[in-house]
């Protein structure tokens, strides 16, 4: 078993939901997954073609 730890630096390009998981062993099978949710306004070119959604 690997009990090491560290840090990661990532550059996310805008609002949205980003998913991540482990690429080694069976960590994902044991539940090592997660998501990062970033709120904010999405540029027009990145919006989905769907009806307006209610805002909180």
Secondary structure, DSSP 8 states (H G I E B T S, - for coil): -------------SSEEEEEE--STTTTTTT-EEEEEE-S---GGGS-SS------
